């Protein structure tokens, strides 16, 4: 975890349940006698993150429609801090695929006072993100602009206007090339933890989770497209879920003429990385 991440200490679940009484129904006792949460229950994961956003970021009206991807706040915060290290003094950031939860803009506005242009291809997710931006105080409302991307195969075109510029863009790309890939990945995750759970505990609609060619296809298109927007962004960045994908993307970055770096993130079995590139 990033040294500045406020979630270094384990969650105090009884304290969180005092804020959100429904959480009490999902508390469990671990074999070593600690109070934890039933992370296999989608509702518990949703309530936990909603409560963190309420307690730590003042989100009094943050909710997700049934079935949408629940963003784990501590992990999302790591990207925000890493981006702030990469772009000291950043003011304007583009969030590609903000999701129904508007998670990166919330964290970026409250931690660093950035302004955001946030995009989505999923109209239902965009509608929810807009409701969150509108009903959680003037600061968020003033600093967040939302736009619908109508072409799932592009990220910048149709969104970024010729006279706009950004210190950086950020993205948590859709992972899977199909719905069944997504289910299989979830099943394997739980099998590793000794559980057999059907369905996706982190939720997510079909549009949220999959994209043509999977994550690698998405990143290839993003890199190729970034060339034409080189002068409008200080840094282009995205999460990349697998180290092997970064290796696979090097020829794409070279072809585009980009300079790039890899910023390691996460800990334990949740290792991840940010790929950052720019043009001189
Ligand atoms: N940022 C959120 C959601 C990530 S999931 C989070 O971190 O939790 C990826 C999101 O990208 C989905 O909501 C999906 O609908 C959206 N998406 C997929 N292709 C896109 C595109 N071309 N432009 C903008 N958003 C896109």
Boltz pocket constraint, residues with backbone or C-beta under 6 A from the ligand:
constraints:
  - pocket:
      binder: B
      contacts: [[A, 69], [A, 70], [A, 71], [A, 76], [A, 96], [A, 97], [A, 98], [A, 99], [A, 100], [A, 101], [A, 103], [A, 104], [A, 119], [A, 120], [A, 121], [A, 122], [A, 125], [A, 149], [A, 151], [A, 152], [A, 153], [A, 154], [A, 155], [A, 172], [A, 173], [A, 174], [A, 207], [A, 208], [A, 209], [A, 210], [A, 211]]
      max_distance: 6.0
